[in-house]
Structures are given as C-alpha cells and as structure tokens.
C-alpha cells in the first residue's frame, strides 16, 4: 500500500494514499474502536450540507476564493450523493464532542476539492480542511446542528409511518365495530366492550404520540450554527452569522431557525431529551398494544383466542404447527431498547459542563437508533400484523355471555350488594348470571333480557332504561 505523510499538532502520520480522509480522521479512528459501526449516512449527509451552506455563504461575502469555494461545493455535492461514504471511518461513539466526525468531513471534502482543482490529495496548501472547508465554523456548532437536521429527517419518516399505523387501527376499528367481547381490567372480567372500540383507542393513542413528536420536532428546527466555539461567533464574519441559517435551510430543504441565544444553543441539548422522551413514550404505547394483541390471540385452544394474528413463520424448531406472535414480540423488544437509549440520552444531556456538552456523539448514536428502529418496527407492525388481524366472533360472544362481568348492568336495579351476591353464586355454581337471577327470582325474564344486553352495555347510560 502506498502512503502519503500528513502532519497535525500531534505529529506526522502515514495515511493511505488513495483515501480521502486525512491524519486527524485516522487518529480518531485509531482512538475510538468502540461500536464497530459506521456513522449514520443521514448524519454524514447533514454534516456535509452544513459544509456546503458555509461555502456558499463565505463565497457570497467574499471570504472564500471563488475557485476554492466552487470546488468545495462540488465536492460536497458528491459526498451528499453518497459517493465517499466509505471514507467516513469514525466510530459513532467517540470523545471530543464530535471533533473527529467534523474533521472526517473536512478532510474528505478538502481532498476531493483538491482533486477537482487538479492536484493530489493531501496538498492542503490548495484547499485546507480547517482554513477553507471549516471556515466560520466549529465542531461545537456544526455537530449539534447536524444532529438536529438528521433527527428531523428521521422523524419525518417516523411520523409518516405512525400516521399510517393510526389509519390502520381506525380501519380495524370500523371492521370490528359490531364484535362484542369481554372487557378486562387487571386481567379479570370487567364489562363488555367492542373489539372496534379497543382498536379505536389504539388509533387515538398513536395520534397523541404523533402530536407529541411534532412538538419535539419544532424544537429541533432551532440551530446554533454561526455560534462557532462557545456561541459567541468568534472567527465567523458577522455577515456569515446572519446568512448561514437561511442558506442551510435552502441546502437542507428544512425550515431552520437560528437560536435566539447562540450561547444557550451551544451549551444545552434539552431538545434531544424532549425528542427522546416522546419517542420512548410512543414505543411504550405500542408495546402495550402489542401486549394486548398477544393476549387476545393467545391459544389457539387454551388461551383467549379472541383474535387471530397473521401467521408469519414457524414458531418452534421442536413443536410442529406452533405459530408465535413474532411481530408484537419485536415491537416489545424495540420498546425495551428505546427505553434504554432514553436513559443514556438523559444522562448525556445532563452531563454537559459550562459552555459545551461533549457527549453529543452518544446522544446521536442512541437517538438515531431509537427513531429508526421505531420507524422500521411500525412498518412491519402494519404490514405483517395489523392489516390482517381477524376476529373470532363466536368465541368473543361466548365469553361475554358466560361472564359474571355483565352483572354490573344489574347494579342500578338491584344494588351493588345484591349484584355481588349473584356474581358469587354464579362463580360457585358455574351457571350464567341470567340463570341465577331467574332462579333466585330477583327479576322477571323480560326485564332481565332488556338489561343484559351486551351491545347496549358498550355505550353510556343505564342499560334497560
């Protein structure tokens, strides 16, 4: 392998001649062999879009030579298109507040711009990673801004899937609106409910999650780019500071807003804590729904068996014919992982000190994973589970008719104590509520039939009146 020699403040280092990254990237790669994973590609794109917007702005104000600026912009476009993703070799979790990520981008762009201008990679007298590509910037405003842009893009996809899920639940609610089943509280028989009402509630909670995430999304649009090292804007031309956010909005296609206080925007990462909390809450809600589906579909002979989940794969390597609720199970596991990620994000957000939070890399690693796994999980939940759920109406009806829970409807007529007595007798004898009431002469059959009406029991009011 051929090498070129590059130097930084630490000293000289051999860099493979064909690569576009440089000495500072290589040091970061050597120091941080943590996850074994590469940077999120959307994050790479976001960082490089900032570099492009900065070059455009610095060209406009005359701070960057035209030929250098145009070469940087062209190089950025190529990186944004994914042409040099393999040259982003930094581990997502790293020390240095993301400096290694920032320099990885600066060096790749610089070396490609050098080639565009007709020179060999590593000739930083032509285009310098710090002086030209990083002009008017600092890791401390580039990386948090890139993190927000990336999260915004991932959230947009997530919201689309959540809306699709809410609609799928609504469709099932309509399909199951006349399926009467037994409602349960604390896993014990309660009062009748329709399967449609249950699925309508699932749609409602997802809509509420969507609203929460959208609110958190608005916070992410406020960025600190232009603040440079600590938010004071040192080394950034005032004209650049005024123009960079509008230019970045244009390049990224997002409606970004400069933080009212760039120092606050540099010190504090609470917007990521807010986003993580909403993603976690959504995941917990979906996990609860998944639990419900697993319970209602349990069986097929010795469980509840009220609904059928679509069979997606063999459930056992030893038990023939067994089919497991694998899609709800993966939703549960996604929720567990997201809850853990939220703890890590919360700790990292709290751990900032004075003018900077150095722990952005672990925040981004976890928040990106949370959003993407939730999005992918929702996608498989819709396609491989929700759309093809069917109801076992006869079983649902049988549970209602044989349940003691329907005795609740008698309370307005015979009182709580007498109703409880009837319930105990039915449980002990194994008889239906109706049979016990008639045997004991508590109510006449005609009146009893008007009261014990499961469909009417699923709506407000006193049944029979």
N, C-alpha and C positions, 0 to 999 in steps of 0.2 A: 504494500500500500504506500502510495506517495503522500507526503505530508507538506504542509506549509507551517511556518513558525509564526505564531501570533503572540503578542505581549499585552499584559494588563498590569495593574498595580501590584499584583501578586508576583508576576514574573513571566517568563517565556513558557510556551506550551505548544506541543505538536498538535496540529489539527488536520484531520484527513483532508487532502487537497480537493476532493470532489464535493465535499459537503458545503452547505450554505450557512450553517451556523458557525460560530467562532469560539474564541477562547473562553469568554465568560459563560456561554451556554455549556461548554464542555465541563467547566468546573462545577457548574450546578448539577449537571448530570452525574458527575462523579460523586458529589457530596450527598445527593438525595436519591438513593435507590430504595424507595420506600414501598410504594404500592405495586411497582412493576407495570403500571399502566401509563398510557399516554394522555396528554391533555385533551379535554373535550374539544371536538372540532369546531363546535359553535363558539367556544371561548377563543380559540385561535382566530377565528373569523372576526370576532368582536374586537380583539386587541388590534388586529391589522386594520380594521376600519377606522379605529382611532388614529392610527399612524397616517392613514390616507387623508383623513379630515384635517389632521395637523399640517400635513404637507400642503394641502390646498390652501389652508389659512395662511401659512407662512409665505407661500407664493404670493397671495393676494396683497399682503402687507409689505412685500419686498424684502423679507428677511432671508429667504432661501433663493439661491441662484436658480434661474429658470431651468437649465438643463438638468441640474441635480433634482429639483423638485419634480419635474416630469418623469424622470427615471424612477424616483421613489414611488410616485403614484402608479406607474405602470407595474412596478414590482409588487406593490400592494394588491393590485387587481389580480395578478397571477396567484398570489398567496390566498386571497379571498376565494378564488375559484377552486382551491384545494390542491394546487399544483405542487406545493412544497410541504405538505403535512408531515411527511416522513422526516423532515429536518427539525421538527419541533419535538425535542427529545427529553424535555424536562418532566420530571415526575409531578403529578398534580399536587402532592403534599410536599412542602419544602419550607425551609427557613428563609428569612429575608423579605417577608411581606410581598413576595411575588417578583422580586428583582430579577431572578433567573428567568422567569417567564417573559418579562418585559425585554430583557436583553436578548433572549432567544429570538423574539420577533424583530428587534432592532438589527441584529446581525444577519438574519436571513434576508430581510428586506434590503439592507445595505449591500450585501454581497450580490444579490440579484441585480440591484440597481447599477452596481459597478460593472457587471457583465453587460447590461443593456448599453452602458456608455462605452463599451469596447475594451474593458480592462479585465484583469484576472482577479478572481475572488481573493479577498484578504488585503487588497490595496486600499486601505481606509483613508489615504490621502485624497482619494477621488470622492468617495461617499463614506462618511463616518457614522457608525451606529449611534453614537451618543450626540455628536455635534449636529448631525443633519436629520437622521430618522427620528431621534428623540427630542428634537428642538422644541422648546417651550413646554416640555413635559417632564414628569417624574413618575417613577413606579407608583408613587403614592396617590396620583390622580388617574393614571392610566388603568391600573389593575382594578380598583373598585368600580370605575366606570364600565370597564369591560365586563366585570362580573354582573353588573346590573343589566347591561344590554343582553348578555347571554341568558340570564334568568328571564328577562322579558320575552325573548323569543321562545324559550322553552314553555313558559306559562301560556303563551298564545295557543300553542299546540294542545296543551293540557286543558285549557278552557273549552276548546273545540270538542275534545273527547268527552268532557264532563257534560256539556250540553247534549251531546249525542246520547249519553247514558241516561240523563234525565228524561229525554224524549222516549227512550226505550222502556223505561219504567212506566211512563204515562200510557204508552201503548198497551202494556201488560195490564195496567190498572183498568183500562177500558175493556180489555178482553175478559178479565176475571171479575167484572163488577157484580155479576149475579152468583158468584160462587161463595156460598155461605160456609164459613169454617169456625172453629172454636178459637177465640182469642185466649191468650195465656199471659199471665203475669207471674214472674218468678218461676216459670216453667210449670205452673199449676193452672188448671182450667179456670177461666175468668168468665167472659160473656162473649156471645157471638160477634163476629166481625166478617166482612167480606174479604176475600183474597185481593180483590181490587183495591179496597181501602188500604191494605198493607202496602201494596205496590205504589199507590198514590203517595203514601207517606215517604217511601224511598225516593220518589221523584222530588218531593218537597225538600228533603234534607240535602240532596245534591244541588238543588237550586240555591239553597242557602250557602253551601260551600262555594259555589260559583261567585256569589256576591262578595264573600269574604276575600277570595283570591283576587277578584277585580280591584278591591280596595287596596290590597297589598301591592298589586301591580302598579297602581298610580304612584305609590311611594318610590318605586324603583325608577321611575322616569326622571327623578331629580338626581343629577350627577354632579360630581366635584371636579370634572376635567377643567383645567385652567388654574386650579389651585396649586399645582406643582407639589413641592415637598411637604409643606405643612398647611396649605390653604391660603397662604399669603400671596401666591402667584409669583414668587421670586424667579427670575430668569425668563419669565414669559412676558412678551410685549403686551402692553395694555390693550392694544387693538386685537391681538390674538385672543386674549381672555374674553373680550366682548363677542368675538365671532365664532369661536371654536364650537360651542354647543349647537348653534344653528347649522354649521357645516356638518357636524357629526350627525345631527338629526337627518339631514339630507342623505348622507352617505349610508346610514344605517336603515333609513326608512322608518324610524321611530320618532315619536313626538317627545323629545327630551327637553328637560328644563334645567338651567344652571341653578345650583343650590344658592339660596339667598345668602347663606353664610358658608363660604367655601372651607373655612376652618372647621366648622361643625361637620360639614360634609366629608372632610378628611379624617376627623377623629372618630366618628361614630358610624357603626354599621347596623343600627337598630332596624333598618328596613329589611335586612336579611332575616333577622329574628322574627319580624312580623310575618314575612312570607313563609318561613319555615313552619311557624305555628299554624298558619292557615292550611298549608299542605298536610301537616300532621293531622289536623282536625278532620280534614276531608278523608284521609286514609283511615282514621279511626271509624268514621261513619260508614265507610264502605266495608270495613272489616266486620262491623256489627251486622250489616246487611248480609254479608257472606255467611256469618254465623247463623242467621235466620234461615237462609236457604239450605244450609247443611242440615239444620234440624228438621225443617219441613220436608226435606227429601229423604230423610233417614229411613233405612229399611233395606230392601224393598218390602220384606214381610214382617219384620219385628220392630220397625221404627214407626215414625209418624206417617210417612208415605203420603203426605197431602199434595205434594207436587213432584214432578219428575224433572230432573236436570238432564240436559242432553248428555248422552254417553260419548265421551271423547277419547278414551283409551282404556286398555285393560287395567284393572285395579290391583291385581296381585300376580305375583310370579308363582304362587302355590295354590290359590283358591280360584278355581275356574268360574268364570261368569261374574266375578266380582267387579263392580264399577264404582270408582270413588269420585267424590266431588272435587276434582282436582283444580278446577278454575276458582271456586270460592276459597280453596285452600291457599292458592297462590296469592289471592287478594289479602288474606290474613297475614301471610309472610311479608308481603310488601309493606303492610302497615307496621309490623314489628320493626322492620328495618328503618322505615321513615321515622318512627318514634325514637329510635337510637340515634339517627342522624340529627334529629332536632335537639337532643341533649348535647351533642358535640358542637352544633352551631351555637346554641345558647351559651355554652362555656366559652367559646371563642369570641363571641360578641362582647361578653363581659370582660374578657381578658385584655382589651385594649388599654394602652397606657399613654397618658398625656396627648401628644399631637397625632398619634397614629395607632391603628390596630394592625399588628404584624401578622395576624393569624387568618388573613383573608384566604390563603390557599386551602386550608382545611374547611373553611366555611363554604367555599365554592365547590370543592370536591363533593361535599355532602349535599348541598342544596341542589346541585345539578343532578346528582343521582336520585334524590328524592323526587324531583319533578319528572324526570324521565321514566323512572320505574312506575310512578303513579300513572303517567300517561299511557305507557305500554300495558300496564295492568288493566286500566279501564278499557282499553281497546279489546283485549282478549275477553274481559268480563262481558262486554256487549256481544261480540261476535260468537263466542264459544259457550256462552251460558244464557244470558238474559233473553235473547231473542227467541230461543227455542224451548223455554220452560213451558211445561203443560201442567194442568191441574187434574188431580184425581177427585172429581166432584163427589162421587159416591162415598168415598172414604171421609171426605170433609163433612158431608151431611150426616153420616153415621156418628161421627164424633160429637157433633152438635146435639143430635137427638138423644144420645146416651149420656151426655154430660150432666153433672149436677150444677154446672155453672149457670144454666138457664133459670135456676131457682131465683136468681137475682130479680127477675121480672116480677116475681110474686110479692116482693117487699112492700110496694105501695098498697097492696090489697090485704095481706095477712100479717105484715110487720116483719122486722128482721129476725126476731127470736123464733117465731113460728116457721119462717123460711129456713132458718138454720137447722131447726129440728127435722124438717122434711128432708133437707140435704143429708143429714147424718143417717136417717133411716134408709135413704136411697143407697148411700155408700155401703151401709152394712148389709142390706138385703140384695144388692146388685140390681135392683129394679130401677126403672126410669122414674124421673121426677113426676111425670104425669100419672103414672100408675100409683105411686104412693099418695099423691094428692087426692086422687079419686077414691082410693081405698080407705083413706082416713076421713073422707067426707068433708074436706076443707073447702073445696069449691065445686060447683057444678061443671060438668064436662064442656058445655057450650061456652061458659065464661072462661074456663081454663084454656080452651083452644084459642080463644081470642087473645089471651095473654101470652101464651107460649107460642109466639110467632117469631122465629129466628130472624127473618128478614127485617121485620119492624124493630127488632132489638138492636139492629146495627145503626139506628138513627136516633136523634134526640127525641125525648118525650117519654111519657109513661105508656107502656105497651098496653093496648086494650082500651084506651080512652081516646 
